[in-house]
Amino acid sequence: MSESTVRIGLVLPDVMGTYGDGGNALVLRQRLRMRGHDAEIVEINLTDPVPESLDIYTLGGAEDSAQRLATRHLRQYPGLQQAAAKGAPVLAICAAIQVLGNWYETSSGERVDGVGLLDVTTSPQDKRAIGEVVTAPIVPGLRAPLTGFENHRGGTTLGPDAEGLARVTRGVGNGVGDGLEGVVQGSVFGTYMHGPALARNPELADLLLARALGVDSLSPLDLPEVEQLRRERLRA
């Protein structure tokens, strides 16, 4: 591995990988390599401390018991928090939003203190949100609609230090009736979109990569198959 290699942290795939969200790390690595950058995925499991020295981090979804394990581990080994404080981009999918928040309630009503990277709280809702979701981004640097598959019962409320990633045009989103989907706070981006999200939303992938590389933007890649996937999913 060269000194210029971009290191992508795949955080706790052994417990936060229920929905195939580890594919986001693969997308980041491939888009870097297609632009001529060396890139490596660093898997961080429950047996490993979380390093603060990586360039970008991704976390996926999980069920209640796995969320508690992940929360405990991230609080014990705060490398992710330290990296985010230095500006390293973090992508949190579904349950990872809840883990990185102030607190979340499990399906049994237990309240669990989160990591505190996001000013959000999450409580179970009466009805599960499941199906295709389409949103209009409200974060600078994103213009194209965001698309994914949501599957969650949690309703996430944003505090004053957090902002939404997008506004829902189809689907449920954060699930608390505010019309928002996802969350952005500092260098942390969260969304309930599976898919994996970055395979379906290359503009979001490149926004995260630009931040990791310390540049304002990246030139789009010409990938007709990705555009075909987006068209199909937007029609679904």
HELIX and SHEET records of a PDB file:
HELIX    1   1 GLY A   23  MET A   34  1                                  12    
HELIX    2   2 ASP A   64  GLN A   76  1                                  13    
HELIX    3   3 GLY A   79  ALA A   85  1                                   7    
HELIX    4   4 ALA A   95  LEU A  100  1                                   6    
HELIX    5   5 ALA A  197  ARG A  200  1                                   4    
HELIX    6   6 PRO A  202  LEU A  213  1                                  12    
HELIX    7   7 PRO A  224  ARG A  235  1                                  12    
SHEET    1   A 6 ALA A  39  ILE A  44  0                                        
SHEET    2   A 6 VAL A   6  VAL A  11  1                                        
SHEET    3   A 6 ILE A  56  LEU A  59  1                                        
SHEET    4   A 6 VAL A  90  ILE A  93  1                                        
SHEET    5   A 6 VAL A 188  THR A 191  1                                        
SHEET    6   A 6 VAL A 183  GLN A 185 -1                                        
SHEET    1   B 4 ARG A 111  ASP A 113  0                                        
SHEET    2   B 4 TRP A 103  GLU A 105 -1                                        
SHEET    3   B 4 VAL A 120  PRO A 137  1                                        
SHEET    4   B 4 LEU A 146  LEU A 158 -1                                        
SHEET    1   C 5 ARG A 111  ASP A 113  0                                        
SHEET    2   C 5 TRP A 103  GLU A 105 -1                                        
SHEET    3   C 5 VAL A 120  PRO A 137  1                                        
SHEET    4   C 5 ALA A 166  ARG A 170 -1                                        
SHEET    5   C 5 LEU A 180  GLU A 181 -1                                        
END                                                                             
